[in-house]
Amino acid sequence: MKTLRAVCIVALCLPFASCRTVGWMRGSPGFSEVAPAVANEMLLDSQQIVVIDVRPQEAYRGPEGHIAGSLSAPFDSIEKRLPELTPYQSQTIIVYGETSTDGALGAQLLVAAGFRNVVHIAGGLKEWSERGYRVVNSQ
């Protein structure tokens, strides 16, 4: 677990702000970053994709909503949820947060934990919603 915490600290220092995603881009931290349009196409084309929302539980259940079918695994407790997520290790995982930075940190944590095919939505839920893609609310 200390290794995962170290990865998180290092990840906070990475300059994600300079990334410009047009479509699909392989990120240097070991995961891919895709534009919301590409993520949406991936979700439409395959039912074998697991979507993970790393925002706090209050945000997941809040008025901004979440991507339909996504699992809530808040970044601050994702280490505790890893055993629960392990069955999905060989599947494609789409990760998002509120913005690019928090989602990228979640993606990097999953890669460090051994997940192989991790994809991060550039711009997070904010960009997803601004592009007009569907969200659902728990309320």
Secondary structure, DSSP 8 states (H G I E B T S, - for coil): -HHHHHHHHHHHTS-GGG---SSEEE-TTSSEEE-HHHHHHHHHH-SSEEEEE-S-HHHHHSTT-B-TT-EE--GGGHHHHHHHHGGGTTSEEEEE-SSHHHHHHHHHHHHHTT-SEEEEETTHHHHHHHTT---B---
